[in-house]
Amino acid sequence: MGSRRLLVEVSRQNSLLKPVKNLFSSSYHASVMFGGNAGIFNENFVQRAFNNQEHKIQLPACSMMLSRALYSTDAATKEVVPTEAAKELHDKLLKSVIEQRTAPPNNLLWSLIEKCQNREDIKLLYNVLENLRKFRLSNLRIFDNFNDNLCREVSKACVRAEAIDLGKKTLWKHNVYGLTPSVASAHNILLHAKQHNDVNLMVDVMKLLKANDVPLQPGTADIVFSICYNTERWDLLCKYAKRFVKSGVKLRRTSFDTWMTFAAKIGDVDNLWKIEKLRSGLMKTHTIGSGFSCAKGLLLERKPKEAAAIIQVVTQTLPDAKRPDIMAELEKLVSEWPLEVIKSRKDEGKMALAAGLQEDIPALIDNLSGLAVKTDLKMADLTKMSFES
């Protein structure tokens, strides 16, 4: 037994001396690097390090982990809660409807809509709307939905609170909230989609409008066409344009400008002339956008004189205040559009297209001598671009 105790004691001493040996080893290297005085410095350092190491051995590792967990401030773990203002208004409205069985003042509901700042606030709003609808049916015998203005503001609040999925409920024909789907509510969500170039959201809204029999409006086309243009979705623009036309929507000049500009940008001459035929049947004069789109179409057909004639007509028709805009659009036709249309060409006709534009655009400029436009078009760059794209 005595020999065993001796072995255990020796083993314990060796285990304690191992870190000291390592520390003295590093002290030795430090002494070599810094000179003789470094040895005295490192000896004190070793003693402190040994004491610290001995102290660390006695500290449970789990206590450090627990300390980190207690002081964790990860924002992702924070739960979103309703704002105090929305919660207070929600409670007042429900108290009036459920406990007191009386119609609450209208200004409380409007205030709640204005105060909604996050998703939880919107949930409170929908809870109030559902209970108000039940109260109107059972106590007041009012079977109509809330007015269109309120429904529009609800959708606007959903967008503001970034609760888009809840905002889509304002477009449901059958709902328990007393909301009537309207194109104004749809526009609030579509404008959010436009701001974020969200094609999927636009598609969802268009599906909801169709499923819930909400009539399309010219303003809807403006927003949808703009989203399609900004996201380069020519296929969707053609799809929805056909739907708008079939629905009898009278498209605005701005919608035609976007539609025709996109067709000219990708070099789709066939569709460009179909759109122009539809446009000319509704409005007699050109805008800058439609006129220059037609000029680009004629350039693609190797007709620079006819293209110049259209630009001349646009210049004479529009007031002098629009002349700077015409000059800016002409500069784009010379410097930007050729590269765009060449890039969009997928077949082997890029070289022929580049050569044709290289020849016809200067001819167009020559026929517009009265406009005195300045251009620094480089034909070599245009041809080179056709090979790179």
DRENNULUM-124214 format. One record per residue (C-alpha): chain; x, z, y; residue number from 0. Coordinates in pm, 1 decimal, always signed. Layout:
DRENNULUM-124214
  cadena         x         z         y  num
       A         X         Z         Y  NUM
...
***
This chain:
DRENNULUM-124214
  cadena         x         z         y  num
       A      +0.0      +0.0      +0.0    0
       A    +283.5     +83.4    +237.4    1
       A    +448.0    -253.6    +183.2    2
       A    +118.2    -433.1    +247.6    3
       A     +70.3    -248.6    +578.5    4
       A    +422.6    -341.4    +677.8    5
       A    +356.9    -708.1    +604.9    6
       A     +33.2    -701.1    +807.1    7
       A    +206.5    -540.0   +1106.0    8
       A    +488.7    -792.7   +1093.6    9
       A    +236.2   -1076.9   +1071.7   10
       A     +47.1    -945.5   +1375.1   11
       A    +365.2    -911.0   +1577.2   12
       A    +468.1   -1264.5   +1489.2   13
       A    +129.8   -1400.9   +1595.1   14
       A    +162.8   -1228.5   +1931.5   15
       A    +519.1   -1340.2   +1978.7   16
       A    +446.7   -1708.6   +1916.8   17
       A    +294.8   -1779.3   +2258.8   18
       A    +575.7   -1578.6   +2420.1   19
       A    +831.1   -1792.2   +2243.3   20
       A    +663.4   -2106.4   +2370.2   21
       A    +650.1   -1972.6   +2722.8   22
       A   +1016.1   -1874.0   +2715.9   23
       A   +1092.3   -2220.9   +2592.2   24
       A    +925.2   -2371.8   +2895.9   25
       A   +1103.8   -2114.2   +3109.5   26
       A   +1433.4   -2233.5   +2970.6   27
       A   +1357.9   -2594.1   +3062.0   28
       A   +1254.3   -2486.6   +3409.9   29
       A   +1580.7   -2297.7   +3446.3   30
       A   +1774.4   -2609.0   +3358.5   31
       A   +1579.1   -2814.9   +3611.1   32
       A   +1586.3   -2575.4   +3905.1   33
       A   +1917.3   -2395.6   +3850.7   34
       A   +2014.0   -2039.6   +3761.4   35
       A   +1773.7   -1865.6   +3998.1   36
       A   +1485.6   -2041.5   +3834.8   37
       A   +1536.9   -1828.3   +3526.5   38
       A   +1450.1   -1508.9   +3716.9   39
       A   +1140.0   -1676.2   +3864.8   40
       A   +1024.0   -1802.4   +3528.1   41
       A   +1079.5   -1468.4   +3360.5   42
       A    +824.9   -1309.4   +3595.2   43
       A    +600.7   -1608.8   +3546.5   44
       A    +622.6   -1566.2   +3168.9   45
       A    +522.1   -1201.4   +3189.9   46
       A    +214.2   -1286.1   +3398.9   47
       A    +127.5   -1577.8   +3174.1   48
       A    +158.2   -1359.1   +2866.3   49
       A     -72.4   -1100.1   +3018.5   50
       A    -321.6   -1367.8   +3116.1   51
       A    -309.3   -1524.3   +2773.1   52
       A    -364.0   -1189.5   +2606.6   53
       A    -661.7   -1133.7   +2835.2   54
       A    -805.5   -1474.7   +2754.8   55
       A    -791.1   -1406.1   +2383.0   56
       A   -1024.4   -1112.1   +2433.8   57
       A   -1276.7   -1313.7   +2645.6   58
       A   -1563.5   -1459.2   +2437.5   59
       A   -1594.1   -1835.8   +2479.0   60
       A   -1973.3   -1821.6   +2472.5   61
       A   -1978.3   -1619.6   +2797.1   62
       A   -1817.7   -1909.5   +2984.6   63
       A   -2072.3   -2153.5   +2843.3   64
       A   -2356.9   -1920.1   +2936.3   65
       A   -2221.6   -1888.7   +3289.1   66
       A   -2215.7   -2266.6   +3329.4   67
       A   -2569.3   -2295.0   +3197.5   68
       A   -2698.5   -2029.3   +3437.3   69
       A   -2545.3   -2196.6   +3740.4   70
       A   -2629.8   -2555.5   +3643.3   71
       A   -2791.7   -2749.5   +3930.1   72
       A   -2857.5   -3083.5   +3765.1   73
       A   -3115.0   -3263.3   +3982.2   74
       A   -3251.5   -3451.9   +3684.1   75
       A   -3388.6   -3128.8   +3535.1   76
       A   -3588.2   -3039.5   +3846.0   77
       A   -3959.5   -3075.8   +3793.9   78
       A   -4157.4   -3263.5   +4057.4   79
       A   -4438.8   -3047.9   +4190.0   80
       A   -4719.2   -3119.1   +4436.7   81
       A   -4647.9   -3057.1   +4802.3   82
       A   -4802.5   -2747.9   +4955.9   83
       A   -5013.1   -2949.2   +5199.7   84
       A   -5163.8   -3165.6   +4924.9   85
       A   -5224.6   -2865.8   +4698.5   86
       A   -5400.7   -2674.9   +4976.4   87
       A   -5631.6   -2966.0   +5059.5   88
       A   -5698.7   -3027.7   +4691.1   89
       A   -5804.6   -2665.4   +4639.1   90
       A   -6031.6   -2668.8   +4944.3   91
       A   -6205.9   -2985.0   +4829.8   92
       A   -6260.2   -2861.5   +4475.1   93
       A   -6382.4   -2523.9   +4597.8   94
       A   -6644.1   -2697.0   +4809.3   95
       A   -6756.7   -2930.9   +4532.2   96
       A   -6737.1   -2708.1   +4223.5   97
       A   -6789.9   -2352.7   +4348.6   98
       A   -6998.3   -2393.1   +4662.6   99
       A   -7176.0   -2709.9   +4544.0  100
       A   -7168.0   -2857.2   +4893.6  101
       A   -7032.9   -3186.4   +5025.6  102
       A   -6688.7   -3130.1   +5180.5  103
       A   -6604.7   -3266.5   +5526.5  104
       A   -6484.5   -3626.5   +5515.5  105
       A   -6173.4   -3545.1   +5713.9  106
       A   -6042.2   -3327.2   +5428.9  107
       A   -6037.5   -3619.4   +5186.3  108
       A   -5876.6   -3850.3   +5440.8  109
       A   -5617.6   -3583.6   +5517.1  110
       A   -5535.4   -3549.9   +5147.4  111
       A   -5481.1   -3925.2   +5122.1  112
       A   -5246.4   -3915.4   +5420.7  113
       A   -5053.5   -3613.7   +5289.9  114
       A   -4973.7   -3758.3   +4946.5  115
       A   -4596.7   -3784.3   +4915.5  116
       A   -4519.9   -3791.4   +4542.9  117
       A   -4670.6   -3866.6   +4205.3  118
       A   -4810.7   -3516.5   +4156.5  119
       A   -4992.4   -3540.9   +4489.4  120
       A   -5153.7   -3864.8   +4372.4  121
       A   -5269.5   -3692.5   +4053.8  122
       A   -5437.5   -3425.6   +4265.4  123
       A   -5600.5   -3698.3   +4473.7  124
       A   -5742.5   -3869.5   +4165.8  125
       A   -5871.7   -3535.7   +4038.1  126
       A   -6055.8   -3482.8   +4365.2  127
       A   -6198.7   -3835.5   +4358.5  128
       A   -6329.0   -3790.0   +4005.0  129
       A   -6500.1   -3460.9   +4090.3  130
       A   -6639.4   -3599.2   +4414.7  131
       A   -6787.4   -3893.9   +4230.2  132
       A   -6958.9   -3661.2   +3982.8  133
       A   -7091.8   -3450.8   +4270.6  134
       A   -7227.1   -3757.1   +4452.7  135
       A   -7404.5   -3873.3   +4137.6  136
       A   -7554.4   -3542.1   +4026.4  137
       A   -7628.8   -3368.1   +4355.4  138
       A   -7664.0   -3640.1   +4616.6  139
       A   -7792.4   -3921.9   +4393.6  140
       A   -7540.2   -4160.5   +4546.4  141
       A   -7457.2   -4427.3   +4291.4  142
       A   -7237.2   -4643.2   +4512.2  143
       A   -6859.7   -4626.0   +4504.5  144
       A   -6652.5   -4509.0   +4797.5  145
       A   -6615.9   -4757.2   +5083.4  146
       A   -6349.6   -5027.3   +5079.5  147
       A   -6141.4   -4863.9   +5352.0  148
       A   -6093.9   -4549.4   +5146.7  149
       A   -6003.1   -4748.6   +4836.1  150
       A   -5746.8   -4946.6   +5033.4  151
       A   -5587.2   -4629.2   +5168.3  152
       A   -5570.3   -4480.0   +4818.5  153
       A   -5368.4   -4778.0   +4696.5  154
       A   -5145.8   -4751.3   +5002.8  155
       A   -5084.9   -4383.2   +4927.2  156
       A   -4989.7   -4469.6   +4568.7  157
       A   -4733.1   -4720.3   +4692.3  158
       A   -4596.8   -4472.8   +4944.1  159
       A   -4557.8   -4210.8   +4670.6  160
       A   -4404.1   -4472.4   +4436.8  161
       A   -4677.3   -4407.4   +4180.9  162
       A   -4735.3   -4776.0   +4118.2  163
       A   -4893.4   -4730.8   +3775.2  164
       A   -5154.1   -4501.7   +3931.0  165
       A   -5200.3   -4749.4   +4213.7  166
       A   -5300.1   -5015.2   +3961.7  167
       A   -5606.8   -4804.0   +3881.6  168
       A   -5748.7   -4901.3   +4220.1  169
       A   -5787.1   -5252.2   +4075.9  170
       A   -5997.7   -5141.7   +3778.3  171
       A   -6361.2   -5247.6   +3794.9  172
       A   -6465.5   -4967.4   +3558.1  173
       A   -6315.8   -4632.3   +3656.9  174
       A   -6424.8   -4270.0   +3692.8  175
       A   -6294.2   -4232.1   +4047.3  176
       A   -6555.5   -4426.4   +4241.9  177
       A   -6302.6   -4687.6   +4351.5  178
       A   -6395.0   -5051.6   +4400.5  179
       A   -6116.9   -5304.0   +4334.9  180
       A   -6041.6   -5521.5   +4634.9  181
       A   -5788.6   -5779.6   +4738.7  182
       A   -5674.3   -5546.4   +5017.6  183
       A   -5569.9   -5287.0   +4759.0  184
       A   -5394.3   -5560.4   +4562.2  185
       A   -5204.1   -5670.6   +4872.1  186
       A   -5060.4   -5321.3   +4917.5  187
       A   -4911.4   -5335.1   +4568.5  188
       A   -4803.4   -5698.8   +4599.6  189
       A   -4617.7   -5623.2   +4922.0  190
       A   -4429.2   -5352.1   +4734.1  191
       A   -4344.8   -5610.4   +4467.2  192
       A   -4225.1   -5849.6   +4736.6  193
       A   -4004.5   -5584.4   +4894.9  194
       A   -3835.0   -5516.7   +4560.6  195
       A   -3850.7   -5873.6   +4421.3  196
       A   -4049.0   -5731.6   +4129.5  197
       A   -4183.6   -6033.3   +3941.5  198
       A   -4326.6   -5826.2   +3656.6  199
       A   -4534.5   -5616.8   +3895.0  200
       A   -4665.1   -5931.7   +4061.8  201
       A   -4767.5   -6072.0   +3723.1  202
       A   -4943.8   -5745.0   +3633.8  203
       A   -5139.4   -5744.8   +3959.6  204
       A   -5246.3   -6106.3   +3914.3  205
       A   -5368.9   -6023.8   +3563.1  206
       A   -5566.6   -5726.3   +3694.7  207
       A   -5726.0   -5937.6   +3967.4  208
       A   -5839.9   -6189.3   +3709.4  209
       A   -5962.4   -5931.1   +3457.1  210
       A   -6160.6   -5739.0   +3719.8  211
       A   -6308.9   -6043.0   +3896.4  212
       A   -6139.6   -5978.5   +4229.4  213
       A   -6154.9   -6298.7   +4438.0  214
       A   -5825.2   -6443.0   +4555.3  215
       A   -5755.4   -6485.8   +4925.7  216
       A   -5515.8   -6702.5   +5131.5  217
       A   -5310.8   -6391.8   +5210.5  218
       A   -5265.2   -6331.6   +4838.3  219
       A   -5114.1   -6678.3   +4802.0  220
       A   -4873.7   -6611.3   +5088.6  221
       A   -4734.8   -6301.7   +4917.1  222
       A   -4726.7   -6448.6   +4565.9  223
       A   -4560.6   -6773.7   +4676.0  224
       A   -4300.4   -6576.5   +4869.5  225
       A   -4214.1   -6360.0   +4567.8  226
       A   -4181.6   -6667.5   +4346.0  227
       A   -3957.0   -6839.7   +4600.3  228
       A   -3731.8   -6537.2   +4654.6  229
       A   -3689.3   -6486.7   +4279.4  230
       A   -3652.3   -6861.0   +4208.2  231
       A   -3951.2   -6873.2   +3974.1  232
       A   -4078.0   -7227.8   +4023.0  233
       A   -4274.0   -7205.6   +3697.7  234
       A   -4476.7   -6908.4   +3819.2  235
       A   -4533.2   -7062.0   +4161.2  236
       A   -4680.4   -7375.4   +4001.9  237
       A   -4893.2   -7165.0   +3767.3  238
       A   -5043.9   -6949.8   +4040.5  239
       A   -5074.4   -7236.9   +4288.8  240
       A   -5292.9   -7417.4   +4036.6  241
       A   -5503.8   -7104.0   +3999.4  242
       A   -5545.6   -7065.6   +4375.6  243
       A   -5646.8   -7428.6   +4418.1  244
       A   -5895.3   -7412.4   +4129.4  245
       A   -6046.9   -7098.0   +4280.3  246
       A   -6114.8   -7286.1   +4602.1  247
       A   -5872.0   -7084.5   +4812.5  248
       A   -5785.0   -7262.3   +5136.5  249
       A   -5410.1   -7223.4   +5150.3  250
       A   -5244.7   -7148.1   +5480.7  251
       A   -4969.9   -7353.7   +5640.1  252
       A   -4720.9   -7082.9   +5548.1  253
       A   -4812.8   -7113.8   +5179.9  254
       A   -4773.0   -7491.7   +5189.1  255
       A   -4437.5   -7453.2   +5365.5  256
       A   -4306.7   -7220.8   +5094.2  257
       A   -4442.8   -7440.6   +4815.5  258
       A   -4303.9   -7765.7   +4956.4  259
       A   -3970.2   -7612.3   +5056.3  260
       A   -3922.8   -7489.5   +4699.8  261
       A   -4008.4   -7834.0   +4558.0  262
       A   -3757.5   -8001.0   +4791.0  263
       A   -3493.9   -7739.5   +4711.6  264
       A   -3501.4   -7817.2   +4339.2  265
       A   -3554.3   -8191.0   +4391.8  266
       A   -3899.5   -8209.9   +4227.9  267
       A   -4017.8   -8517.6   +4416.4  268
       A   -4326.3   -8582.7   +4201.7  269
       A   -4473.7   -8239.5   +4268.1  270
       A   -4365.3   -8256.9   +4631.4  271
       A   -4585.7   -8560.5   +4697.7  272
       A   -4877.9   -8402.4   +4510.9  273
       A   -4851.3   -8094.3   +4730.8  274
       A   -4824.8   -8311.2   +5042.4  275
       A   -5140.1   -8499.1   +4943.6  276
       A   -5324.7   -8170.2   +4907.8  277
       A   -5185.9   -8040.2   +5237.2  278
       A   -5264.1   -8353.9   +5437.1  279
       A   -5624.8   -8333.8   +5319.2  280
       A   -5660.4   -7991.2   +5480.5  281
       A   -5445.3   -8023.7   +5792.5  282
       A   -5340.2   -8329.2   +5987.3  283
       A   -5019.4   -8224.7   +6158.6  284
       A   -4691.1   -8116.6   +6004.5  285
       A   -4514.7   -7787.8   +6046.7  286
       A   -4136.1   -7778.8   +6058.7  287
       A   -4131.0   -7668.7   +5695.4  288
       A   -4364.4   -7935.5   +5559.4  289
       A   -4215.6   -8212.4   +5774.0  290
       A   -3857.1   -8147.2   +5670.4  291
       A   -3962.2   -8107.9   +5306.1  292
       A   -4110.5   -8458.0   +5319.2  293
       A   -3793.4   -8585.4   +5485.9  294
       A   -3587.4   -8439.8   +5201.6  295
       A   -3816.0   -8605.3   +4948.9  296
       A   -3761.6   -8941.5   +5117.0  297
       A   -3385.9   -8886.7   +5114.4  298
       A   -3404.8   -8825.0   +4739.9  299
       A   -3582.2   -9161.3   +4714.9  300
       A   -3304.1   -9327.1   +4918.6  301
       A   -3522.9   -9381.8   +5227.7  302
       A   -3326.0   -9236.6   +5521.9  303
       A   -3512.3   -9435.5   +5790.7  304
       A   -3851.7   -9307.0   +5676.0  305
       A   -3709.0   -8955.1   +5661.0  306
       A   -3587.0   -8985.7   +6018.8  307
       A   -3928.5   -9113.3   +6127.5  308
       A   -4102.3   -8801.0   +5992.6  309
       A   -3856.9   -8573.7   +6173.0  310
       A   -3919.4   -8769.0   +6492.9  311
       A   -4294.8   -8717.4   +6451.7  312
       A   -4247.4   -8344.5   +6396.8  313
       A   -4029.5   -8324.9   +6707.1  314
       A   -4286.9   -8505.3   +6921.6  315
       A   -4582.3   -8306.1   +6786.7  316
       A   -4444.1   -7956.2   +6828.9  317
       A   -4390.2   -7793.8   +7169.7  318
       A   -4048.5   -7782.9   +7334.0  319
       A   -4020.8   -7412.3   +7252.7  320
       A   -3985.4   -7510.5   +6885.5  321
       A   -3694.5   -7747.5   +6949.4  322
       A   -3423.7   -7488.3   +6861.8  323
       A   -3600.0   -7427.7   +6529.6  324
       A   -3599.4   -7801.2   +6459.3  325
       A   -3227.0   -7820.0   +6533.4  326
       A   -3159.4   -7524.7   +6302.0  327
       A   -3361.6   -7684.3   +6022.0  328
       A   -3179.4   -8014.2   +6066.3  329
       A   -2844.9   -7838.2   +6039.1  330
       A   -2963.0   -7678.8   +5712.5  331
       A   -3068.6   -8018.8   +5583.0  332
       A   -2717.7   -8147.1   +5645.4  333
       A   -2504.3   -7850.0   +5539.8  334
       A   -2705.1   -7642.4   +5289.1  335
       A   -2977.9   -7843.0   +5120.7  336
       A   -2755.0   -8111.1   +4956.6  337
       A   -2559.8   -7844.4   +4769.6  338
       A   -2879.9   -7665.9   +4662.1  339
       A   -3047.1   -7976.1   +4525.6  340
       A   -2731.5   -8090.2   +4344.6  341
       A   -2695.5   -7749.3   +4179.0  342
       A   -3054.9   -7760.6   +4058.3  343
       A   -3006.3   -8099.1   +3890.5  344
       A   -2949.9   -8037.7   +3519.1  345
       A   -2904.7   -8393.1   +3394.1  346
       A   -2616.8   -8636.9   +3427.2  347
       A   -2750.2   -8776.8   +3753.9  348
       A   -2558.2   -8532.5   +3971.1  349
       A   -2290.7   -8784.2   +4060.0  350
       A   -2543.5   -9049.1   +4158.0  351
       A   -2742.5   -8795.1   +4359.5  352
       A   -2431.1   -8676.2   +4543.6  353
       A   -2325.2   -9031.7   +4619.7  354
       A   -2672.3   -9119.9   +4746.5  355
       A   -2693.9   -8818.0   +4977.2  356
       A   -2340.0   -8881.4   +5093.4  357
       A   -2449.0   -9222.1   +5213.5  358
       A   -2805.7   -9154.4   +5329.4  359
       A   -2766.8   -8832.9   +5529.5  360
       A   -2532.6   -8994.4   +5786.9  361
       A   -2782.6   -9281.0   +5810.0  362
       A   -3055.1   -9025.0   +5879.4  363
       A   -2846.4   -8870.1   +6157.0  364
       A   -2780.1   -9212.3   +6310.9  365
       A   -3154.9   -9273.3   +6330.6  366
       A   -3197.6   -8941.1   +6511.3  367
       A   -2959.4   -9019.2   +6795.6  368
       A   -3216.3   -8900.0   +7045.2  369
       A   -3192.3   -8544.8   +6907.9  370
       A   -2815.4   -8527.6   +6971.0  371
       A   -2749.4   -8311.9   +6665.8  372
       A   -2393.5   -8214.2   +6584.0  373
       A   -2281.2   -8193.7   +6224.2  374
       A   -1951.1   -8153.8   +6040.0  375
       A   -2064.6   -8282.4   +5701.0  376
       A   -1772.3   -8341.0   +5463.0  377
       A   -1851.2   -8601.7   +5201.6  378
       A   -1558.8   -8504.5   +4980.0  379
       A   -1691.8   -8148.5   +4949.2  380
       A   -2036.9   -8278.4   +4853.4  381
       A   -1897.8   -8492.8   +4572.4  382
       A   -1675.0   -8211.4   +4449.5  383
       A   -1968.7   -7974.6   +4440.2  384
       A   -2157.8   -8205.5   +4208.6  385
       A   -1882.0   -8172.8   +3948.4  386
       A   -1841.7   -7794.4   +3978.1  387
       A   -2208.6   -7702.1   +3947.1  388
***
